[in-house]
Amino acid sequence: MHSKPHISYRSTFKVVQLNAENLFLYLDAPEKKDWEQMSEVQWQSLSSASVSNKSLSKTLRLAQMLKTVDADLICLNEVGGLESIENFARLFLDDAYIPHLIEGNSDRGIDVGFLLKADLPVRAELRTHKDRPLGFLYPHEVPPETGEPIATKTRSHYFSRDCAELRIFPFDHNQPSLVALAVHLKSKLDPDGIDLNGTLRRQAEFNSLLEIYAEIQRELENKVPILIAGDFNGQLAQATLDHEFEKITGTDLKSVTDLAGLSGQDVATQIMFNRGGGEQHLQIDYILCSEKLAKYLIKDRVEVWRYRNELGLNPGLPKTIEQRQTLPSDHYPVICEFFQFVWPEPS
């Protein structure tokens, strides 16, 4: 049971969406140390896990970025489970955030979760949709209309990771002031050659996401702002909408970068390089707003953050894959800010 914290009132609410790229932080003895003075070899030796930890330098840079941004809610992808997000919050973010994560369906242990600012006068309720059937089978798994059914026990697939749901309540209130959904949809990898670019599975996951969104709207009588953040592994912007996401046009959901009028390189969250050296500027990470939430958006405080170098300067987008590999993540974070709505101003 949380007691009401003593805080000063804040007039805005800031949100970050970040794919942290393999944020595995497994430590045999999770204790604070002088991380700046530790070598990478020393850092990796702190864990006996079979999975290597994210490099110490990249972890420190991610933490410094988040401290600089000072968000109220951080939506994270590619976190190595509850242990990793707890270690990140306590050892690298100075206990400024409360972690919320339920381990999902990922076959390589990368989960979606939330970090909520610890000094907010709110309580939070975490839910998972990892066991929700998508109502989807790959074409080769569908029984033919005639003849014997295909021998399979599969009735449906599920989210590749999860659709995590965080309901944020002001203290002493029974209705949330915000519902946040975090997702990491199916990647474009197709190692089994059954779903080119993962499109069918990703579309099924997105359609289920929209169903969850609609169900929450109905349950809460469309009175509560709803936010959806995540790595969609495809393009959701109005000008570049991939066909597997077309059902979004039948909803009131809008991307904060669209609402802010941003486009082109300004919204690129991942830079891809082909074998010939060419580059693609892709926006695959988004924060989406319900119509009720969009009215609170401060449009000139929407941005895709560019990582700083050791001098604190923005070096621009990488021109080679080697340059990209020096970044703390292969995704850039999306940041937006809203006029305050999550808790009432104290009297």
Disulfide bonds with the S-S distance in Angstrom:
none
